Each structure stands twice: as C-alpha cells, then as structure tokens.
Amino acid sequence: MTCPRCEGLMVEERLEDLRDDTGQIFFHAWHCIACGEILDPVILSNRQQNPKPIRHGNRNLLVYN
C-alpha cells in the first residue's frame, strides 16, 4: 500500500487502544514508514465524511480536518 500523504511504503501493524469502549483492545492499521501516517478504519471513515484536505504550512503536506 502507498501512503496518501507522502507516497511512501505503508506496512500493516497491530495496535492497541486501551481507552476503547467496545471491548476490543487490539486493531489493525496501516503505518507509513517514511512519514508516520497511520490509517485505520475509523480514520478512513472520518475522512470519507469530510474528505476536503487543506494545505498545512509550507511543508506541502495534506492535513484532514
């Protein structure tokens, strides 16, 4: 998978969320090894609801609100 932020390599990781109230502690997400971007089902869902990116500073990175 290619990172939507920097086009770097993304790897699948198993992460944990100790504050999750659904009873699931572990979840799978994609992590970019170049820029650190993390994508999981919740992040992707939120971005689909509000897909308009904005430019952040002069670093030319896409930041989603």
C-alpha positions as CSV (number, residue, x, y, z in Angstrom):
1,M,0.0,0.0,0.0
2,T,1.2,3.5,-0.8
3,C,0.9,6.4,1.7
4,P,-1.7,9.0,0.6
5,R,0.4,11.7,2.3
6,C,4.0,11.1,1.0
7,E,3.6,8.1,-1.3
8,G,5.9,6.1,0.9
9,L,5.6,2.4,1.9
10,M,2.9,1.5,4.3
11,V,3.0,-1.6,6.5
12,E,0.2,-3.3,8.4
13,E,0.6,-3.1,12.2
14,R,-1.4,-4.4,15.1
15,L,-2.0,-1.6,17.5
16,E,-3.8,-1.3,20.9
17,D,-6.3,1.2,22.2
18,L,-6.6,0.9,25.9
19,R,-9.4,3.6,26.0
20,D,-11.7,1.7,23.5
21,D,-15.2,1.2,25.0
22,T,-16.2,-1.6,22.6
23,G,-14.2,-4.2,24.4
24,Q,-11.6,-4.6,21.6
25,I,-8.2,-3.6,22.7
26,F,-6.2,-4.5,19.5
27,F,-6.9,-3.3,16.0
28,H,-5.1,-3.4,12.6
29,A,-3.9,-0.2,10.9
30,W,-1.6,0.9,8.1
31,H,1.6,2.8,9.2
32,C,3.8,4.7,6.8
33,I,7.5,4.0,7.5
34,A,8.5,7.3,5.8
35,C,6.3,10.0,7.3
36,G,4.5,8.2,10.2
37,E,0.9,8.5,8.8
38,I,-1.5,5.9,10.4
39,L,-4.7,4.8,8.7
40,D,-7.3,2.6,10.4
41,P,-11.0,2.0,9.7
42,V,-12.1,4.9,11.9
43,I,-9.7,7.4,10.3
44,L,-10.7,6.3,6.8
45,S,-14.4,6.6,7.7
46,N,-13.9,10.1,9.2
47,R,-12.0,11.2,6.0
48,Q,-14.8,10.0,3.8
49,Q,-17.3,12.1,5.8
50,N,-15.1,15.2,5.5
51,P,-12.8,14.5,2.5
52,K,-11.6,18.0,1.8
53,P,-7.9,18.3,2.6
54,I,-6.2,21.5,3.5
55,R,-2.5,22.5,2.9
56,H,-0.5,22.8,6.1
57,G,2.2,25.4,6.3
58,N,4.8,25.3,3.6
59,R,5.7,21.7,4.1
60,N,3.1,20.8,1.4
61,L,1.5,18.0,3.4
62,L,-2.2,17.2,3.3
63,V,-3.9,17.5,6.7
64,Y,-7.5,16.3,7.0
65,N,-9.8,18.1,9.5
